[in-house]
């Protein structure tokens, strides 16, 4: 087929039959038709290449340069070879941050996926009024802008008269009178986790719940008649059917949580951020932007982008396949 | 058996209600605190529901310096980003949904891959390159930056909406003798309009909520967006005006929540639709 256009079934045939048969010369209209998809995607590609592609190319160059405030003004860096990379890779802080970010990501993803799946299963068990209420709460949590949610967390957890300390004390969980949640790195990052998980659960619940409705009833009933306990039904019937959904959700969550910035940055507050609580995104911001050492920051950025690229291979391949077949 | 089933249903309902309270509480607490008089806010024993609601925190919040600048800047950035992105994304979505062409796969990889880039990793290159073209501290710099992540998302979602349109409708128009453009304008556009509205509202929300690039690229307080304004509210002073902060938070969250409720159903599965099918 010479035309790059999809022959749209009957219309194409009808068109061909009605038109007198003649060799169509290489006309402008035909060229235009072949070029149509390229013209259509051109603006988007142009914007992405100009605003993302060029800076990324520049980033790669920056990472081999000494580029500080002076160089920023002069628009010219001096080449230093691999010095930025070796400085980063020989910095124990970088490795600590990397390990901390991995642990933080795993904790967030496991919690969000676990709780999200449990709530989705719960939604299939509750009465319809509770389902409506719970869904409404989830949608509210989903809709909260992250920056706003951080402010609410700060207010709920403040040591003077935060409602969290009051509630925990009243519920006899322990003595939380004027407990400072921002005293240790672990506590700070746990607060960030609670905020991120709260914001991430709704998307997971809605997606898994939709997936659950696709599990054929007959299969579940057949398993139950065969005497399978609920846990076995879930493990051997539900999970295999939902596997593609779990795969997508988990890889998306890993990618998002690894690169998280806003919530921990604002919750921990810049005044308290130090090398004992930095995550990758914040480390990069502090080292590169705040210290205006753009060359070294560029090296960290490249390393971070490479890690995320490796993490996203599974997801991107799956999505590309899905997008390519449905045309 | 029946009694047992009823008892377990009751148990699930109780857990569900408890979860409802825990998940909805932060949002309730934000709104409730915004209306509370200072005495209630500063007391050690929290007031769950104030009997003397006040609007004074709202007037404090909107009279704080730069609140209106923030709202104005956010509105400019959001509307320009969304308008430009929708036009460009729609064209590309038509190409993806209606044509098969060499390089199509590469384009899909680009669209999906770009969405995976961690924003923190892009701070430095964008800052340095935009500084070179005098786009730091300018709304235009933020707008083009936002377009790079609104565009791929919108192309992907709009493509889904376009695929949902039955081919027969379009073909019928073509048999009737209308050109491809004619069939597009008369048949496709009205059908895809709800999808365009939903996608632009989602783009609105993403852009309105964005924080990191706005913070890095806009240094002047009068140039900052609403989320950056809010992030500086808490500030460094230990005597935080919690009522004002919650009122400001409510004001910034309300438009997003309202819009979100409108389109949530339509978009929820946009990201994973491919996964379920594949």
Interface residues (C-beta under 8 A of the other chain):
Chain A: X4 X5 X6 X8 X9 X10 X11 X14 X15 X36 X37 X38 X40 X41 X43 X44 X45 X47 X48 X50 X51 X52 X54 X55 X56 X58 X59 X62 X67 X72 X75 X119 X122 X123 X125 X126 X127 X130 X131 X133 X134 X136 X137 X138 X139 X140 X141 X142 X143 X144 X145 X146 X147 X148 X149 X150 X151 X152 X153 X154 X155 X156 X158 X161 X163 X166 X198 X201 X203 X206 X207 X210 X211 X214 X244 X245 X247 X248 X249 X252 X255 X258 X259 X261 X262 X265 X266 X269 X271 X280 X281 X282 X284 X285 X288 X289 X294 X297 X298 X301 X304 X305 X308 X309 X312 X315 X316 X318 X319 X320 X321 X322 X323 X324 X325 X326 X327
Chain B: X8 X9 X12 X13 X15 X16 X17 X19 X20 X23 X24 X26 X27 X29 X30 X33 X41 X42 X43 X44 X45 X46 X88 X89 X91 X92 X94 X95 X96 X97 X98 X99 X100 X101 X102 X103 X104 X105 X107 X108 X109 X110 X112 X113 X114 X116 X117 X118 X119 X120 X121 X122 X123 X124 X125 X126 X127 X128 X129 X131 X132 X144 X145 X147 X148 X151 X152 X155 X156 X159 X163 X167 X170 X171 X174 X175 X205 X208 X209 X211 X212 X216 X227 X230 X231 X233 X234 X236 X240 X242 X245 X246 X248 X249 X252 X253 X256 X257 X260 X261 X264 X268 X269 X271 X272 X273 X274 X275 X276 X277 X278
